């Protein structure tokens, strides 16, 4: 987290958890069980503007504590709700902030929702100077990095991570988001329906009352998605929680805190330490100052939220020629490029497949529902441009034509289908077209949508 990185040895338990996060279905059962049971912590940084201006030692103490406690508390992310600095045109303040924050890849990753003091102008909402100090390029090497808007800037960003046995989406939006930025945010949240969404933004609520920004964001973004669980904001010197049900019935906990004070050091040293317990289904919120080594224990600053009810991870499976999950025993199941480009294991299939020997995958579905079916093609321009695929569902064969030449070397969705529980669902190549090349479909991935 800090510029001076502290290297730590991974313990056996943490290494197993890391394996589960990185490899998902391919992880050992023990690692997956540990990941499902783990408590984890998220740290929320309220406005640091006066710490950056007058008391950088308290800012550095906050981030040093995060680095020191990363393993013991299983800290997954730091969420900065904006106003990193007080004066955007003062290089010393930015330097103080960066000496505390360090690079996002050093220890615990972080994300920032730029505040009004971080912008070049609250009228134009330009963030040129902020981007020069916290550019997009500093975040792209994070395994959790998702994307930004605008695409080349870091004004608004989203990251994803896995903790507590579920997937999380963190969406950071700069002060007073525009309609275009909210449209982008809706597209991001919609693309991750099985991730628990968190909004990080600067001005949203003052204690238990939403401001105009919060009302706009709630109406046009947060309330519309059933996977939203939290919003975090600062801006107002206050603290409060608004539990509220979205249009789909899911409760969203909207949490605000800010302790900034230009006249005295100590209030600026507090931050939020929030620990999620997946077994109890709770979020334990504490307000702590590492510089003072003390907590705020009043009801507004120390409390437990119940019934978080996170969205479970989407069930997903990958079927290929290294498994027994296929209907044919053809000797023509050969090699292709899935291994080298995806998992590094021997997930590879197929050489020429004739009409009399279709390459049927057997997909064992755990429960009847809606599933997305995708195929992985080899990146080779010499094969069929339009390859029919069949998904066998209770309603009969559904044929999808996919241009393999244009979609090689990546997962390509065939669409969403209703599949029945059991192992008699088939996904496969319907035929080989003589004279035009042959089919190469390295693997099939099936993911539950609902």
Buried (B, 14 or more C-beta within 10 A) or exposed (E): BBEEEEEEEEEEBBEBBBBBBEBBEBBEEEBBBBBBEBBBBBBBBBBBBBBBBBBBEBBBBBBBBBBBBBBEBBBBBBBBBBBBBBBBEBEEBBEBBBBBBBBBBBBBBBBBBBBBBBBBEEEEBBBEBBBEBBBBEBBEEBEBBBBBBEEEBBBBBBBBBBBBBBBBBBBBBBBBBBEEBBEBBBEBBEEBBBBBBBBBBBBBBBBBEBBEBBEBBBEBBBBBBBBBBBBBBBBBBBBBBBEBEBEEEBBBBBBBBBBBBEEEBBBBBBBBBBBBBBEEBBBBBBBBBBBEEEBBEEEBBBBEBEEBEBBEBBBBBBBBBBBEBBEBEBEBBBBBBBBEBBBEEEBBBBBBBBEEBBBBBBBEBEEEBEBBBBBBBBBBEEBBBEBBBBBBBEEEEBEBEBEBBEBBBEBBBBEBBBBEEEEEBBBBBBBBBEEEBBBBBBBBBBBBEE
